[in-house]
């Protein structure tokens, strides 16, 4: 995988982390399901945004144990965290 690298001596810290193109891959549930109890992002009919959830023998679950209100039709692995940059002189 092609990863972004940042210089530790950069004059300005990045305001945003933009991951390389193509790092988030959606998989249609009709073709493949994630491993049980693995947290993934899900796409649900009738919703505009993806939300983290996991799947097990009882179906899909959000962190609060609720089930999605629509059909989960696709999932994607959770994205990587952005690199951490400590502010010069310590945290404020």
DRENFIVEX-182067 format. One record per atom (N, C-alpha, C, CB): atom name; x, y, z; residue in one letter. Coordinates in Angstrom, 2 decimals, always signed. Each point is the difference from the previous one (the first is absolute). Glycine has a CB too. Example, Ala and Ser with C-alpha at 12.3 -4.5 7.8 and 13.67 -1.06 7.14 Angstrom:
<sites>
+------+---------+---------+---------+------+
| site |    east |   north |      up | code |
+------+---------+---------+---------+------+
|    N |  +13.19 |   -5.69 |   +7.80 |    A |
|   CA |   -0.89 |   +1.19 |   +0.00 |    A |
|    C |   +0.90 |   +1.20 |   +0.00 |    A |
|   CB |   -1.89 |   -1.17 |   +1.25 |    A |
|    N |   +1.54 |   +2.22 |   -1.97 |    S |
|   CA |   +0.82 |   +1.19 |   +0.06 |    S |
|    C |   -0.77 |   +1.09 |   +0.73 |    S |
|   CB |   +1.18 |   -0.63 |   -2.15 |    S |
+------+---------+---------+---------+------+
</sites>
This chain:
<sites>
+------+---------+---------+---------+------+
| site |    east |   north |      up | code |
+------+---------+---------+---------+------+
|    N |   +0.84 |   -1.18 |   +0.00 |    X |
|   CA |   -0.84 |   +1.18 |   +0.00 |    X |
|    C |   +0.89 |   +1.24 |   +0.00 |    X |
|   CB |   -1.85 |   -1.24 |   +1.22 |    X |
|    N |   +1.46 |   +2.20 |   -1.97 |    X |
|   CA |   +0.74 |   +1.25 |   -0.08 |    X |
|    C |   -0.41 |   +0.89 |   +1.18 |    X |
|   CB |   +0.16 |   -0.17 |   -2.54 |    X |
|    N |   +0.77 |   +0.53 |   +3.39 |    X |
|   CA |   -0.32 |   +0.79 |   +1.19 |    X |
|    C |   +0.62 |   +1.39 |   -0.11 |    X |
|   CB |   -0.13 |   -2.10 |   +1.38 |    X |
|    N |   -0.57 |   +3.05 |   -0.79 |    X |
|   CA |   +0.54 |   +1.36 |   +0.03 |    X |
|    C |   +1.04 |   +0.09 |   +1.10 |    X |
|   CB |   -2.16 |   +0.95 |   -0.89 |    X |
|    N |   +3.21 |   -0.22 |   +0.65 |    X |
|   CA |   +0.99 |   +0.23 |   +1.03 |    X |
|    C |   +0.15 |   +1.50 |   +0.19 |    X |
|   CB |   +1.22 |   -2.16 |   -0.56 |    X |
|    N |   -0.97 |   +2.57 |   +1.77 |    X |
|   CA |   +0.13 |   +1.41 |   +0.33 |    X |
|    C |   +1.35 |   +0.24 |   +0.64 |    X |
|   CB |   -2.49 |   +0.23 |   +0.28 |    X |
|    N |   +3.11 |   +0.87 |   -0.59 |    X |
|   CA |   +1.27 |   +0.37 |   +0.59 |    X |
|    C |   -0.22 |   +0.48 |   +1.43 |    X |
|   CB |   +0.92 |   +0.61 |   -2.27 |    X |
|    N |   -0.11 |   -1.10 |   +3.19 |    X |
|   CA |   -0.12 |   +0.42 |   +1.39 |    X |
|    C |   +0.43 |   +1.46 |   +0.17 |    X |
|   CB |   +0.42 |   -2.36 |   +0.73 |    X |
|    N |   +0.29 |   +2.90 |   -1.69 |    X |
|   CA |   +0.46 |   +1.38 |   +0.09 |    X |
|    C |   -0.87 |   +0.94 |   -0.83 |    X |
|   CB |   +2.32 |   -0.84 |   +0.39 |    X |
|    N |   -3.51 |   +0.41 |   -0.75 |    X |
|   CA |   -0.88 |   +0.84 |   -0.82 |    X |
|    C |   -0.28 |   +1.30 |   +0.73 |    X |
|   CB |   -1.04 |   -2.02 |   -1.06 |    X |
|    N |   +1.07 |   +3.14 |   +0.33 |    X |
|   CA |   -0.23 |   +1.31 |   +0.60 |    X |
|    C |   -1.42 |   +0.14 |   +0.52 |    X |
|   CB |   +1.71 |   +0.96 |   -1.53 |    X |
|    N |   -2.67 |   -1.51 |   +0.82 |    X |
|   CA |   -1.40 |   +0.10 |   +0.42 |    X |
|    C |   -0.61 |   -1.39 |   +0.05 |    X |
|   CB |   -0.20 |   +2.33 |   -1.01 |    X |
|    N |   -0.59 |   -2.57 |   +2.01 |    X |
|   CA |   -0.69 |   -1.28 |   +0.10 |    X |
|    C |   -1.16 |   -0.01 |   -0.99 |    X |
|   CB |   +0.66 |   -0.24 |   +2.44 |    X |
|    N |   -0.99 |   -0.93 |   -2.99 |    X |
|   CA |   -1.13 |   -0.04 |   -0.93 |    X |
|    C |   -1.31 |   +0.27 |   +0.74 |    X |
|   CB |   +1.25 |   -1.64 |   -1.44 |    X |
|    N |   -2.14 |   +2.37 |   +0.80 |    X |
|   CA |   -1.31 |   +0.28 |   +0.60 |    X |
|    C |   -0.96 |   -1.15 |   -0.23 |    X |
|   CB |   +0.38 |   +2.45 |   -0.34 |    X |
|    N |   -0.13 |   -3.22 |   -0.69 |    X |
|   CA |   -0.84 |   -1.15 |   -0.32 |    X |
|    C |   +0.89 |   -1.16 |   -0.41 |    X |
|   CB |   -1.90 |   +1.50 |   -0.71 |    X |
|    N |   +1.39 |   -2.68 |   +0.93 |    X |
|   CA |   +0.67 |   -1.21 |   -0.50 |    X |
|    C |   -0.84 |   -0.53 |   -1.13 |    X |
|   CB |   +1.04 |   -0.54 |   +2.26 |    X |
|    N |   -0.49 |   +0.49 |   -3.45 |    X |
|   CA |   -0.70 |   -0.53 |   -1.15 |    X |
|    C |   +0.66 |   -1.32 |   -0.36 |    X |
|   CB |   -0.64 |   +2.33 |   -0.86 |    X |
|    N |   -0.05 |   -3.44 |   +1.11 |    X |
|   CA |   +0.62 |   -1.29 |   -0.30 |    X |
|    C |   +0.16 |   -0.18 |   -1.51 |    X |
|   CB |   -1.00 |   -0.96 |   +2.09 |    X |
|    N |   +1.92 |   +0.10 |   -2.50 |    X |
|   CA |   +0.18 |   -0.26 |   -1.43 |    X |
|    C |   -1.31 |   -0.47 |   -0.63 |    X |
|   CB |   +2.42 |   -0.58 |   +0.41 |    X |
|    N |   -2.60 |   +0.90 |   -1.66 |    X |
|   CA |   -1.21 |   -0.42 |   -0.71 |    X |
|    C |   -0.15 |   -1.52 |   +0.05 |    X |
|   CB |   +0.18 |   +2.00 |   -1.51 |    X |
|    N |   -1.41 |   -2.45 |   +1.64 |    X |
|   CA |   -0.27 |   -1.44 |   -0.07 |    X |
|    C |   +0.26 |   -0.77 |   +1.27 |    X |
|   CB |   +0.53 |   +0.19 |   -2.35 |    X |
|    N |   -0.34 |   +0.47 |   +3.49 |    X |
|   CA |   +0.29 |   -0.75 |   +1.22 |    X |
|    C |   -1.26 |   -0.55 |   +0.64 |    X |
|   CB |   +1.99 |   +1.43 |   +0.34 |    X |
|    N |   -3.16 |   -0.87 |   -0.65 |    X |
|   CA |   -1.26 |   -0.51 |   +0.54 |    X |
|    C |   -0.70 |   -0.77 |   -1.10 |    X |
|   CB |   -0.20 |   +1.94 |   +1.65 |    X |
|    N |   +0.03 |   -3.24 |   -1.44 |    X |
|   CA |   -0.60 |   -0.86 |   -1.00 |    X |
|    C |   -1.31 |   -0.55 |   +0.56 |    X |
|   CB |   +2.27 |   -0.61 |   -0.96 |    X |
|    N |   -3.37 |   +0.89 |   +0.26 |    X |
|   CA |   -1.31 |   -0.50 |   +0.42 |    X |
|    C |   -0.22 |   -1.39 |   -0.59 |    X |
|   CB |   -0.91 |   +2.36 |   +0.14 |    X |
|    N |   +0.39 |   -3.27 |   +0.70 |    X |
|   CA |   -0.28 |   -1.37 |   -0.40 |    X |
|    C |   -1.50 |   -0.22 |   +0.14 |    X |
|   CB |   +2.31 |   -0.81 |   +0.72 |    X |
|    N |   -2.96 |   +0.35 |   -1.77 |    X |
|   CA |   -1.44 |   -0.28 |   +0.07 |    X |
|    C |   -0.24 |   -1.28 |   +0.79 |    X |
|   CB |   -0.38 |   +1.16 |   -2.22 |    X |
|    N |   -0.55 |   -1.10 |   +3.15 |    X |
|   CA |   -0.30 |   -1.13 |   +0.88 |    X |
|    C |   -0.44 |   -1.24 |   -0.78 |    X |
|   CB |   -0.64 |   +1.62 |   +1.78 |    X |
|    N |   +0.06 |   -1.43 |   -2.95 |    X |
|   CA |   -0.42 |   -1.13 |   -0.81 |    X |
|    C |   +1.18 |   -0.86 |   -0.44 |    X |
|   CB |   -1.94 |   +1.35 |   -0.79 |    X |
|    N |   +3.14 |   -0.76 |   +0.77 |    X |
|   CA |   +1.18 |   -0.72 |   -0.46 |    X |
|    C |   +0.90 |   -0.49 |   +1.13 |    X |
|   CB |   -0.11 |   +1.36 |   -2.04 |    X |
|    N |   +0.19 |   -0.58 |   +3.12 |    X |
|   CA |   +0.91 |   -0.36 |   +1.09 |    X |
|    C |   -0.40 |   +0.72 |   +1.27 |    X |
|   CB |   +1.87 |   -0.38 |   -1.64 |    X |
|    N |   -1.74 |   -0.30 |   +2.77 |    X |
|   CA |   -0.27 |   +0.60 |   +1.30 |    X |
|    C |   +1.31 |   +0.13 |   +0.78 |    X |
|   CB |   -2.36 |   -0.98 |   +0.02 |    X |
|    N |   +2.44 |   +1.95 |   +0.89 |    X |
|   CA |   +1.23 |   +0.12 |   +0.81 |    X |
|    C |   +0.07 |   -1.14 |   +1.01 |    X |
|   CB |   -0.03 |   +2.51 |   -0.28 |    X |
|    N |   +1.21 |   -2.70 |   +0.84 |    X |
|   CA |   +0.15 |   -0.98 |   +1.07 |    X |
|    C |   -0.91 |   +0.39 |   +1.17 |    X |
|   CB |   +2.40 |   -0.50 |   -0.70 |    X |
|    N |   -2.98 |   -0.49 |   +1.36 |    X |
|   CA |   -0.87 |   +0.28 |   +1.15 |    X |
|    C |   +0.71 |   +0.85 |   +1.04 |    X |
|   CB |   -1.18 |   -2.16 |   -0.40 |    X |
|    N |   +0.44 |   +3.08 |   +0.99 |    X |
|   CA |   +0.45 |   +0.86 |   +1.09 |    X |
|    C |   +1.13 |   +0.96 |   -0.40 |    X |
|   CB |   -0.66 |   -1.80 |   +1.55 |    X |
|    N |   +0.87 |   +2.02 |   -2.84 |    X |
|   CA |   +0.97 |   +0.98 |   -0.47 |    X |
|    C |   -0.74 |   +1.30 |   -0.29 |    X |
|   CB |   +1.51 |   -1.81 |   -0.98 |    X |
|    N |   -1.08 |   +2.91 |   +1.58 |    X |
|   CA |   -0.65 |   +1.28 |   -0.23 |    X |
|    C |   +0.37 |   +0.52 |   -1.39 |    X |
|   CB |   +0.03 |   +0.51 |   +2.47 |    X |
|    N |   -1.07 |   -0.15 |   -3.23 |    X |
|   CA |   +0.15 |   +0.51 |   -1.36 |    X |
|    C |   -0.95 |   +1.19 |   -0.17 |    X |
|   CB |   +0.66 |   -2.29 |   -0.89 |    X |
|    N |   -0.51 |   +3.03 |   -0.19 |    X |
|   CA |   -0.98 |   +1.01 |   -0.36 |    X |
|    C |   -1.08 |   -0.68 |   -0.82 |    X |
|   CB |   +1.73 |   +1.87 |   +0.03 |    X |
|    N |   -3.00 |   -1.48 |   +0.20 |    X |
|   CA |   -1.08 |   -0.60 |   -0.77 |    X |
|    C |   -0.79 |   +1.06 |   -0.76 |    X |
|   CB |   -0.14 |   -1.85 |   +1.67 |    X |
|    N |   -0.37 |   +1.44 |   -2.81 |    X |
|   CA |   -0.91 |   +0.83 |   -0.80 |    X |
|    C |   -1.39 |   -0.61 |   +0.15 |    X |
|   CB |   +1.83 |   +0.67 |   -1.68 |    X |
|    N |   -2.80 |   +0.15 |   +2.09 |    X |
|   CA |   -1.35 |   -0.47 |   +0.30 |    X |
|    C |   -0.99 |   +0.74 |   -0.89 |    X |
|   CB |   +0.65 |   -0.53 |   +2.38 |    X |
|    N |   -1.61 |   -0.18 |   -2.95 |    X |
|   CA |   -1.02 |   +0.64 |   -0.82 |    X |
|    C |   -0.72 |   +1.05 |   +0.83 |    X |
|   CB |   -0.28 |   -2.09 |   -1.39 |    X |
|    N |   +0.04 |   +3.25 |   +0.77 |    X |
|   CA |   -0.71 |   +1.08 |   +0.68 |    X |
|    C |   +0.87 |   +0.89 |   +0.86 |    X |
|   CB |   -1.94 |   -1.46 |   -0.03 |    X |
|    N |   +3.24 |   +1.20 |   +0.10 |    X |
|   CA |   +0.91 |   +0.83 |   +0.79 |    X |
|    C |   +1.02 |   +0.67 |   -0.92 |    X |
|   CB |   -0.31 |   -1.51 |   +2.01 |    X |
|    N |   +0.71 |   +2.74 |   -1.65 |    X |
|   CA |   +0.92 |   +0.77 |   -0.82 |    X |
|    C |   +1.47 |   -0.20 |   +0.36 |    X |
|   CB |   -1.80 |   +1.65 |   -0.26 |    X |
|    N |   +2.08 |   -2.21 |   +1.43 |    X |
|   CA |   +1.37 |   -0.12 |   +0.49 |    X |
|    C |   +0.30 |   -1.43 |   +0.44 |    X |
|   CB |   -0.05 |   +2.40 |   +0.72 |    X |
|    N |   +1.30 |   -2.82 |   -0.85 |    X |
|   CA |   +0.38 |   -1.31 |   +0.54 |    X |
|    C |   +0.19 |   +0.10 |   +1.52 |    X |
|   CB |   +1.12 |   -0.61 |   -2.19 |    X |
|    N |   -1.35 |   -0.49 |   +2.88 |    X |
|   CA |   +0.19 |   -0.06 |   +1.45 |    X |
|    C |   +0.75 |   -1.27 |   +0.35 |    X |
|   CB |   -2.12 |   +1.32 |   +0.40 |    X |
|    N |   +2.92 |   -1.29 |   +0.67 |    X |
|   CA |   +0.69 |   -1.22 |   +0.42 |    X |
|    C |   -0.98 |   -1.00 |   +0.62 |    X |
|   CB |   +2.10 |   +1.33 |   +0.37 |    X |
|    N |   -1.88 |   -2.58 |   -0.70 |    X |
|   CA |   -0.84 |   -1.08 |   +0.54 |    X |
|    C |   +0.76 |   -1.32 |   -0.15 |    X |
|   CB |   -2.15 |   +1.26 |   -0.59 |    X |
|    N |   +1.59 |   -2.31 |   +1.15 |    X |
|   CA |   +0.58 |   -1.32 |   -0.20 |    X |
|    C |   -1.11 |   -0.99 |   -0.26 |    X |
|   CB |   +1.96 |   +0.55 |   +1.50 |    X |
|    N |   -1.59 |   -1.70 |   -2.05 |    X |
|   CA |   -0.97 |   -1.04 |   -0.36 |    X |
|    C |   +0.35 |   -1.26 |   +0.77 |    X |
|   CB |   -0.35 |   +1.00 |   -2.31 |    X |
|    N |   -0.68 |   -1.70 |   +2.75 |    X |
|   CA |   +0.19 |   -1.32 |   +0.62 |    X |
|    C |   -1.19 |   -0.87 |   -0.41 |    X |
|   CB |   +1.31 |   +0.98 |   +1.98 |    X |
|    N |   -1.48 |   -2.11 |   -1.34 |    X |
|   CA |   -1.08 |   -0.92 |   -0.33 |    X |
|    C |   -1.39 |   +0.58 |   +0.18 |    X |
|   CB |   +1.50 |   -1.82 |   +0.65 |    X |
|    N |   -1.62 |   +2.89 |   +0.12 |    X |
|   CA |   -1.30 |   +0.64 |   +0.24 |    X |
|    C |   -0.25 |   +1.19 |   -0.92 |    X |
|   CB |   +0.15 |   -0.74 |   +2.36 |    X |
|    N |   +0.79 |   +1.05 |   -3.25 |    X |
|   CA |   -0.18 |   +1.12 |   -0.92 |    X |
|    C |   +0.98 |   +1.13 |   +0.26 |    X |
|   CB |   -2.38 |   -0.61 |   -0.18 |    X |
|    N |   +2.02 |   +1.82 |   -0.29 |    X |
|   CA |   +0.85 |   +1.18 |   +0.14 |    X |
|    C |   -0.32 |   +0.74 |   +1.29 |    X |
|   CB |   +0.14 |   +0.20 |   -2.50 |    X |
|    N |   +0.90 |   +0.40 |   +3.11 |    X |
|   CA |   -0.16 |   +0.72 |   +1.27 |    X |
|    C |   +0.87 |   +1.25 |   -0.01 |    X |
|   CB |   -0.49 |   -2.15 |   +1.21 |    X |
|    N |   -0.09 |   +3.25 |   -0.73 |    X |
|   CA |   +0.76 |   +1.22 |   +0.25 |    X |
|    C |   +0.66 |   -0.12 |   +1.38 |    X |
|   CB |   -1.56 |   +1.40 |   -1.46 |    X |
|    N |   +2.41 |   -0.46 |   +1.82 |    X |
|   CA |   +0.69 |   -0.03 |   +1.30 |    X |
|    C |   -0.97 |   -0.03 |   +1.17 |    X |
|   CB |   +1.88 |   +1.24 |   -1.04 |    X |
|    N |   -3.07 |   -0.62 |   +0.88 |    X |
|   CA |   -0.99 |   +0.01 |   +1.09 |    X |
|    C |   -0.89 |   -1.25 |   -0.01 |    X |
|   CB |   +0.03 |   +2.50 |   -0.10 |    X |
|    N |   +0.36 |   -3.52 |   -0.68 |    X |
|   CA |   -0.71 |   -1.27 |   -0.12 |    X |
|    C |   -1.29 |   +0.08 |   -0.82 |    X |
|   CB |   +0.97 |   -0.60 |   +2.19 |    X |
|    N |   -1.32 |   +1.78 |   -2.70 |    X |
|   CA |   -1.18 |   +0.13 |   -0.84 |    X |
|    C |   +0.30 |   -0.56 |   -1.39 |    X |
|   CB |   -0.76 |   +2.04 |   +1.30 |    X |
|    N |   -0.28 |   -2.45 |   -1.99 |    X |
|   CA |   +0.15 |   -0.49 |   -1.37 |    X |
|    C |   -0.34 |   +1.12 |   -0.98 |    X |
|   CB |   -0.57 |   -2.35 |   +0.73 |    X |
|    N |   +1.19 |   +2.34 |   -1.91 |    X |
|   CA |   -0.33 |   +1.02 |   -1.00 |    X |
|    C |   -1.48 |   -0.06 |   -0.37 |    X |
|   CB |   +2.35 |   -0.12 |   -0.88 |    X |
|    N |   -2.92 |   +1.29 |   +0.54 |    X |
|   CA |   -1.42 |   +0.06 |   -0.33 |    X |
|    C |   -0.30 |   -0.43 |   -1.43 |    X |
|   CB |   -0.21 |   +1.84 |   +1.65 |    X |
|    N |   +1.22 |   -1.86 |   -2.51 |    X |
|   CA |   -0.19 |   -0.43 |   -1.38 |    X |
|    C |   +0.87 |   -1.19 |   -0.32 |    X |
|   CB |   -0.57 |   +2.34 |   -0.65 |    X |
|    N |   +0.62 |   -2.68 |   -0.61 |    X |
|   CA |   +0.83 |   -1.13 |   -0.43 |    X |
|    C |   +1.45 |   +0.43 |   -0.16 |    X |
|   CB |   -1.99 |   -1.01 |   -1.16 |    X |
|    N |   +2.90 |   +0.25 |   +1.74 |    X |
|   CA |   +1.43 |   +0.25 |   -0.20 |    X |
|    C |   +0.36 |   -0.65 |   -1.33 |    X |
|   CB |   +0.52 |   +0.07 |   +2.52 |    X |
|    N |   -0.10 |   +0.76 |   -3.48 |    X |
|   CA |   +0.28 |   -0.54 |   -1.32 |    X |
|    C |   +1.48 |   -0.01 |   -0.36 |    X |
|   CB |   -2.23 |   +0.80 |   -0.67 |    X |
|    N |   +3.06 |   -0.10 |   +1.46 |    X |
|   CA |   +1.44 |   +0.00 |   -0.27 |    X |
|    C |   +0.76 |   +0.32 |   +1.28 |    X |
|   CB |   -0.39 |   +0.70 |   -2.39 |    X |
|    N |   +1.65 |   -1.09 |   +2.42 |    X |
|   CA |   +0.86 |   +0.28 |   +1.14 |    X |
|    C |   +1.41 |   +0.31 |   -0.50 |    X |
|   CB |   -1.40 |   -1.51 |   +1.50 |    X |
|    N |   +2.18 |   +2.18 |   -0.64 |    X |
|   CA |   +1.40 |   +0.31 |   -0.31 |    X |
|    C |   +0.81 |   -0.11 |   +1.28 |    X |
|   CB |   -0.67 |   +1.54 |   -1.91 |    X |
|    N |   +1.92 |   -1.92 |   +1.77 |    X |
|   CA |   +0.87 |   -0.04 |   +1.17 |    X |
|    C |   +0.16 |   +1.41 |   +0.56 |    X |
|   CB |   +1.23 |   -2.01 |   -0.92 |    X |
|    N |   -1.02 |   +2.11 |   +2.21 |    X |
|   CA |   +0.19 |   +1.30 |   +0.64 |    X |
|    C |   +1.25 |   +0.66 |   -0.58 |    X |
|   CB |   -1.15 |   -0.80 |   +2.13 |    X |
|    N |   +1.08 |   +2.11 |   -2.39 |    X |
|   CA |   +1.18 |   +0.69 |   -0.53 |    X |
|    C |   +1.10 |   +0.12 |   +1.05 |    X |
|   CB |   -1.48 |   +1.27 |   -1.57 |    X |
|    N |   +2.70 |   -1.05 |   +1.11 |    X |
|   CA |   +1.12 |   +0.20 |   +0.91 |    X |
|    C |   -0.11 |   +1.37 |   +0.66 |    X |
|   CB |   +1.46 |   -1.51 |   -1.40 |    X |
|    N |   -0.91 |   +1.61 |   +2.58 |    X |
|   CA |   +0.06 |   +1.30 |   +0.67 |    X |
|    C |   +1.01 |   +0.90 |   -0.70 |    X |
|   CB |   -0.64 |   -1.07 |   +2.18 |    X |
|    N |   +0.44 |   +2.38 |   -2.11 |    X |
|   CA |   +1.00 |   +0.90 |   -0.56 |    X |
|    C |   +1.26 |   -0.02 |   +0.87 |    X |
|   CB |   -1.82 |   +1.47 |   -0.99 |    X |
|    N |   +2.96 |   -1.06 |   +0.45 |    X |
|   CA |   +1.21 |   +0.06 |   +0.82 |    X |
|    C |   -0.18 |   +1.01 |   +1.14 |    X |
|   CB |   +1.41 |   -0.63 |   -2.01 |    X |
|    N |   -0.78 |   +0.36 |   +3.13 |    X |
|   CA |   -0.09 |   +0.90 |   +1.15 |    X |
|    C |   +1.20 |   +0.94 |   -0.02 |    X |
|   CB |   -1.25 |   -1.75 |   +1.36 |    X |
|    N |   +0.99 |   +3.03 |   -1.20 |    X |
|   CA |   +1.06 |   +1.00 |   +0.08 |    X |
|    C |   -0.13 |   +0.72 |   +1.33 |    X |
|   CB |   +0.06 |   +0.27 |   -2.54 |    X |
|    N |   +0.97 |   -0.33 |   +3.36 |    X |
|   CA |   +0.00 |   +0.75 |   +1.25 |    X |
|    C |   +0.33 |   +1.45 |   -0.30 |    X |
|   CB |   +0.68 |   -2.05 |   +1.33 |    X |
|    N |   -1.38 |   +2.94 |   -0.68 |    X |
|   CA |   +0.30 |   +1.42 |   -0.18 |    X |
|    C |   +1.34 |   +0.31 |   +0.63 |    X |
|   CB |   -2.45 |   +0.59 |   -0.02 |    X |
|    N |   +3.20 |   +0.28 |   -0.62 |    X |
|   CA |   +1.30 |   +0.40 |   +0.54 |    X |
|    C |   -0.21 |   +0.65 |   +1.36 |    X |
|   CB |   +0.94 |   +0.33 |   -2.34 |    X |
|    N |   -0.20 |   -0.75 |   +3.33 |    X |
|   CA |   -0.13 |   +0.55 |   +1.33 |    X |
|    C |   -1.02 |   -0.72 |   +0.87 |    X |
|   CB |   +0.64 |   +2.16 |   -0.97 |    X |
|    N |   -1.19 |   -3.27 |   +0.46 |    X |
|   CA |   -0.94 |   -0.78 |   +0.80 |    X |
|    C |   -1.44 |   +0.30 |   -0.36 |    X |
|   CB |   +1.66 |   -0.05 |   +1.82 |    X |
|    N |   -2.55 |   -0.75 |   -1.28 |    X |
|   CA |   -1.44 |   +0.16 |   -0.27 |    X |
|    C |   -0.54 |   +1.22 |   +0.75 |    X |
|   CB |   -0.24 |   -2.49 |   -0.33 |    X |
|    N |   -0.77 |   +3.10 |   -0.27 |    X |
|   CA |   -0.62 |   +1.15 |   +0.68 |    X |
|    C |   -1.45 |   -0.26 |   +0.26 |    X |
|   CB |   +1.61 |   +1.53 |   -1.08 |    X |
+------+---------+---------+---------+------+
</sites>
